[in-house]
Amino acid sequence: MASPQSLSVSDRRVTAGWAADCAERVLSLFESEAPGDDRPRDGITRARAFAAGTLDAGGEIRRRFVAGRASQAVTSPAAKAAAWAAGQAAGVAHMGAHALGAAAYAAKARQLAEQGNATAATDEIAWQLAQMSDPVRAALRSLPLLGEDPSGPLGSGLLASGALGAYIRVIQTALHHPRL
């Protein structure tokens, strides 16, 4: 039985485009430090191609870690988080819950890049929420809440802790209680 974090292929396609948008917003943080490394940009491009239906899940599942590995080519925490955001966006072809990972890493990258701005992450999350179409909202609302299901990225791993977990909780709360 598939994990409830997987989502259907059609829901993964819908959320992949949004995840790519989230990751692309912070891509310059990576590219300014490693201008010759196109792995994160390629991951975002591939997420968009998966969203458009021109790439299949099987091929993307094998490539989902490439963009995130680019984090090893940079030193600043913001640039690393931007690479991980791209890697999470690329991972949506495998499991829809990675869309929330892309958003969380993008918010973290923005906060790390703008340490003097106490609202950088929440401003980024507000932008992310504003960019969601109704189908993206519906797909992401169908995911289990962070920590409820151990069978994927929203389980007890890295995305569930620290700032990443806090950002995902903010997004999920907004999805389930849009007026808060």
N, C-alpha and C positions, 0 to 999 in steps of 0.2 A: 504494500500500500504506500502511495506517495505521501510525503510530508505535507501537512497543511501550509507549510511555508513555500511550497513549490509554485503554486498557482497554475492555472491552465496555460497552455501555450499562448492563447490569445491574450490573456491577462499579462503574461510575461512580456509579450510584444508591446502592449500599451504602456506598461511601467518602464520598460527599457528606454523608451524615448525620454521620459521624464527624468530617469536616473542619469542619462547622458547629459541632459540640460544642467542638472545639479553639478555633475563633475566638471563640465566644461566651464562653469562659472569660476572655478578656481584653478583651471589648467595652467594659466599664466604663471602661477606661483611655482609650478614645477618647471615649466619651459624657460623661465628666466634663469634658473639655476643649471639646467641641462638642456640647452637649446637644440642639441643634436640628437637627443633621445626622443624618438617619436612613439614609443610604446604606449604611454598614456593616451595620447591623441588617437592612436590607432585603436585602442580599446574603446574609446568613446565613439569613434567612427563605426566600429563593428557593432556596438550596442545600437546605434541608430539604424544600421543596415538590418540587424535582427528585428528591430521594431518595425521596419518597413517590409519585412517578410522576404528579404533577398538573401538572408543567411539562415541556416537551420540551427536548431538547438544543439544537435549532436556535434557539429564542427566547433561551435562556440564553447561548448562545455570543455573541450580539450584545450582551448586557448584562454580560458578565463583568468588564469593567473599571470599572464604575460604583462599586462599593464601595471598591476600592483608590484611586480618584481622590480619595476623601474625605480621604486623608492630607494633601492640600494645604490642608485647612481647620484643621489643628492644627500645633503647633510642637514639642511634646515628642517625642523619639524613640520613647518607649513608645507614645504614642497613634498615631503614624504606623505603627508595627509592628502595632498592633491593627487598624488599617484595612486594612493589606496582608494580614493573616491572613484578614479577611473577604473581601477580593478574591480571595484564593487559594481559599477555600472556594467562592465563587461560580463560579470557573473550573473546578471539577471537572466540571461538565456538559460542558465542552469537552474536557478531558483529565484523566484520573484522577490523573496525577502531581501535579497541583496540591493534592491532599489532603496530601501531604508538605510542600508549601509552606505550607499553612495551619498545620500543626503546628509547623513551624520558626519561622514568624513569631510564632506565639503564644508559643513558648518564648522567643524574643528579646524580645518585649514584656514578658513576665514578668521576665526578667533585667534589662531596662532600668528597669523600675518598681521593682525591689527590689535596687538596686545594692549594698546592704549585705549581701545574702544570697547567698553564693557558690554555693548549690545551687538557686537559684530556677529556672533553666532545666532542670536535671536533674530537679528535683521535678516540674516541669510535664510533661516528657517521660514520667516514670514514670506520672503521671496519665493521659496520652494513651494509653500502652501498655495500661494497665489497663482503659481504656474500649473497646478494640477487641474487636469480636465475632470469632468464627472466620471468618465470610465477609469481614470487613474485612481481617483478617490475611492471608487467602489472596489477596485481590485485590492488596493492597500488596506481598506477596511476589512476585507475578508481574511487578512493575515491574523494569526494569533498575536495577542499582546506580548510584548517583550518578556521573556522568561517563562511563558506558559507552556511552550512546546520545546523539548530539548533536541528535536530532530533537524535543526538547521541553524542558520546564522542568528536567529532571534532567541536561541537557547541560552545556555549559561556561558557562552564564550565571550570573546573580545567585545562584540557589539553590545553586550548586555551590561557592561561595566563602565564606570567613569563617565567622562564627558560624552562618549558615543552613546552610551545607554541613556543618559539624560536627554540628549537631543532626540533620540528615537522616541522616548516617552512623550516628549513635547509634541512631536509630529503625530503620534498615535492618539494622544489626547485630543488634539485639534481635529483629527479625522472622525473620532467618535463623539466629540462634543464641540462642534464648530463654533458655538457662541461663547466659549470660555476664553 
